[in-house]
Each structure stands twice: as structure tokens, then as C-alpha cells.
Amino acid sequence: MTHSHLTAHASLSQLIVVDMQTRLVTAMPEADIKTVIKNSGILIQAAKMLEVSVILTEQYPKGLGNTVPELLALLPNAKPVEKVTFSCTAEPKFSRHLTRDHSQMVIAGMEAHICVLQTAMGLINAGKQVFVAEDAIISRNSTNKANAIARMRDAGCTISNTESIVFEWLGRAEGDAFKAISQLIR
């Protein structure tokens, strides 16, 4: 069953920012990682304005560092979910953050072909509708990212992008959130 006709709704969504950690970031292609951090930041800020809950995860933070400061600064009260599993859904602490009344999961983070892919598959298997922000995920190797996107699409994920997601969350061109988000994506 595909869900490709779906649009993201703020009232149904949770945002998952996967493993955007300091030591992993340094291993990524420099130009691309700047864009991914920027777009992850836009998703986080839009989520905050529209009351979409945000889950940050960190893969083995002792070894890979904490979430990058640019993103942590946007979520001063966040307590990232620590994990050693590649799929977030295999970590019980993560699953406790998922709420039944939120059927849509929006994913950003890295690496696309490992933790993002396995998390997306786990969420699909759990019956969630999964939206992947293609311009907010990254792998060290672009071929691996492209392969992961193809696999996620085949599994029923909706492959989207930062602007599509935030404007679907907004739904209409009016109000304070619209003005603020329009500023973010200039």
C-alpha cells in the first residue's frame, strides 16, 4: 500500500531528527552538510511554531558527540534519545516518544542509508505514514543516499523536501506562523 498521495498535516505529525551529531557531521561532504543542517533547522523551527513535537536522537554520543549546537540551540529543553541501535524504532526509549494520535512521521538527519533508512522502515512496519525530507538527509556517499531514497520510496515512504513539508504543515498563507516561516526560507 502506498501513501504517496498524502500531504503532511501539523496536527498529525512528529518530527524526528536523526543523529545530527558533531563527530558525524565532520565526516560528511562539507557543502551538502551545511544545507542539511540549515534545512533541519527550518523543520525544527516550523515544528515549534506549529506545535509539532520534535524527537532528537543521538547514536552512541560518547563516541560520536552530541547534536550539533546550531540545532540544539533551537531546542533548549530537548533531551535527545540516546541509542546504539541503527533503527530508532529498535530503541524502547524512542518508541515511548511516539504518540498514537500522530500517524505521520517526518524524518531528517543522517546517515540516509543507515539510521534514517532503518528508522523509516521500522516506522512503516509500525503502521506510520513516513515523510522523508530529501534535502535534510545526507550520507557520506551520494550513491548510498540515492539508493536509500529509492528503497524508502519503494517501502511506501513519501519522499518530500523541507519547503513542501513546512508549507503543508502551514496549509494557508496567513497568520504569524506563515510570516515567520516565510522569513526562514528566504
C-alpha positions as CSV (number, residue, x, y, z in Angstrom):
1,M,0.0,0.0,0.0
2,T,1.5,3.4,-1.0
3,H,0.8,6.6,0.8
4,S,2.3,8.8,-1.9
5,H,-0.9,10.8,-2.3
6,L,-0.6,12.1,1.3
7,T,0.3,15.5,2.4
8,A,1.8,16.3,5.8
9,H,-0.5,17.7,8.5
10,A,0.9,19.5,11.5
11,S,-1.8,18.1,13.8
12,L,-0.8,14.5,12.8
13,S,3.0,14.9,12.6
14,Q,6.0,14.3,14.8
15,L,9.5,15.4,13.5
16,I,12.4,13.1,14.0
17,V,15.9,14.5,13.7
18,V,18.2,11.5,13.5
19,D,21.8,11.6,14.7
20,M,22.8,15.1,13.6
21,Q,26.0,14.8,15.8
22,T,29.2,16.8,15.9
23,R,31.6,14.0,15.0
24,L,29.4,12.5,12.3
25,V,29.0,15.9,10.7
26,T,32.7,16.3,10.1
27,A,32.7,13.1,8.0
28,M,30.1,14.5,5.6
29,P,30.6,16.4,2.3
30,E,31.1,20.0,3.5
31,A,28.8,21.8,1.1
32,D,26.0,19.3,1.5
33,I,26.1,19.1,5.3
34,K,25.6,22.9,5.6
35,T,22.4,22.6,3.6
36,V,21.2,19.6,5.6
37,I,21.8,21.4,9.0
38,K,20.1,24.6,7.6
39,N,17.0,22.6,6.4
40,S,16.9,20.5,9.6
41,G,16.8,23.8,11.5
42,I,14.0,25.2,9.3
43,L,12.0,22.0,10.0
44,I,12.6,22.3,13.8
45,Q,11.7,26.0,13.9
46,A,8.5,25.4,11.9
47,A,7.6,22.4,14.1
48,K,8.0,24.6,17.2
49,M,5.7,27.3,15.8
50,L,3.1,24.8,14.8
51,E,3.3,22.7,17.9
52,V,4.7,19.6,16.2
53,S,6.7,17.6,18.7
54,V,10.4,17.1,17.8
55,I,12.4,14.0,18.8
56,L,16.2,14.2,18.5
57,T,18.2,11.0,18.5
58,E,21.9,10.5,19.1
59,Q,23.8,7.4,18.1
60,Y,26.4,6.5,20.8
61,P,27.0,10.1,21.9
62,K,30.2,9.2,23.9
63,G,31.8,8.3,20.6
64,L,30.0,10.5,18.1
65,G,29.4,13.6,20.1
66,N,26.2,15.4,20.8
67,T,23.7,17.0,18.4
68,V,25.3,20.0,16.6
69,P,25.0,23.3,18.5
70,E,23.1,25.0,15.7
71,L,20.2,22.6,16.2
72,L,20.4,22.2,20.0
73,A,20.1,26.0,20.3
74,L,16.7,25.8,18.7
75,L,15.5,23.2,21.2
76,P,17.0,24.3,24.6
77,N,14.8,21.9,26.6
78,A,15.3,18.9,24.3
79,K,16.6,15.6,25.8
80,P,18.0,13.6,22.9
81,V,17.2,9.9,22.9
82,E,20.5,8.0,23.1
83,K,20.7,4.8,21.2
84,V,23.1,2.2,19.9
85,T,20.6,0.6,17.5
86,F,20.7,1.9,14.0
87,S,16.9,2.0,13.7
88,C,15.4,4.4,16.2
89,T,12.4,2.1,16.5
90,A,14.6,-0.6,18.0
91,E,15.3,1.7,21.0
92,P,12.5,1.4,23.6
93,K,13.1,5.0,24.9
94,F,12.5,6.3,21.3
95,S,9.2,4.3,20.9
96,R,7.9,5.9,24.1
97,H,8.1,9.3,22.4
98,L,5.9,8.2,19.6
99,T,2.2,9.1,20.2
100,R,-0.7,7.1,18.9
101,D,-2.6,10.1,17.7
102,H,0.3,11.2,15.5
103,S,0.2,8.9,12.4
104,Q,2.7,11.0,10.4
105,M,6.5,10.9,11.0
106,V,8.7,13.4,9.3
107,I,12.4,12.4,9.2
108,A,15.6,14.5,8.8
109,G,19.1,13.5,9.7
110,M,21.9,11.0,8.9
111,E,23.1,8.8,7.6
112,A,20.5,8.4,4.9
113,H,21.4,4.8,4.1
114,I,21.8,3.5,7.7
115,C,19.9,5.1,10.6
116,V,17.5,7.1,8.5
117,L,16.7,4.2,6.3
118,Q,16.3,1.7,9.1
119,T,14.2,4.1,11.1
120,A,11.9,4.8,8.1
121,M,11.4,1.1,7.6
122,G,10.7,0.5,11.3
123,L,8.1,3.2,11.3
124,I,6.5,1.9,8.1
125,N,6.3,-1.5,9.7
126,A,4.7,0.1,12.8
127,G,1.9,1.4,10.5
128,K,3.1,5.1,10.4
129,Q,3.0,7.3,7.4
130,V,6.6,8.4,6.8
131,F,7.7,11.6,5.1
132,V,11.4,11.9,4.4
133,A,12.8,15.4,3.8
134,E,15.2,14.6,1.0
135,D,17.1,17.9,1.3
136,A,17.5,17.4,5.1
137,I,19.2,13.9,5.0
138,I,22.7,13.0,4.0
139,S,25.2,10.2,3.6
140,R,29.0,10.4,3.2
141,N,28.4,8.9,-0.2
142,S,25.8,10.3,-2.5
143,T,25.2,7.0,-4.3
144,N,24.3,5.4,-0.9
145,K,21.8,8.3,-0.3
146,A,20.2,7.8,-3.7
147,N,19.9,4.1,-3.0
148,A,18.3,4.7,0.4
149,I,15.8,7.1,-1.1
150,A,14.8,4.6,-3.7
151,R,14.4,1.9,-1.0
152,M,12.4,4.2,1.2
153,R,10.1,5.2,-1.7
154,D,9.6,1.5,-2.6
155,A,8.7,0.8,1.0
156,G,5.9,3.4,0.9
157,C,7.6,6.5,2.3
158,T,6.7,9.8,0.9
159,I,9.9,11.5,-0.3
160,S,9.5,15.2,0.1
161,N,11.5,18.3,0.9
162,T,11.8,20.9,3.6
163,E,9.7,23.6,1.9
164,S,6.9,21.2,0.8
165,I,6.6,19.8,4.4
166,V,6.5,23.2,6.2
167,F,4.0,24.6,3.7
168,E,1.8,21.5,4.0
169,W,2.0,21.9,7.8
170,L,1.0,25.6,7.4
171,G,-1.8,24.9,5.0
172,R,-2.6,28.5,4.4
173,A,-0.8,31.8,3.5
174,E,-1.9,33.8,6.6
175,G,-1.1,34.4,10.2
176,D,2.1,34.8,12.3
177,A,3.5,31.3,11.7
178,F,3.2,31.9,7.9
179,K,5.0,35.2,8.1
180,A,7.8,33.7,10.4
181,I,8.3,30.6,8.2
182,S,8.4,32.7,5.0
183,Q,11.3,34.6,6.6
184,L,13.1,31.3,7.4
185,I,13.1,30.0,3.9
186,R,14.3,33.2,2.1
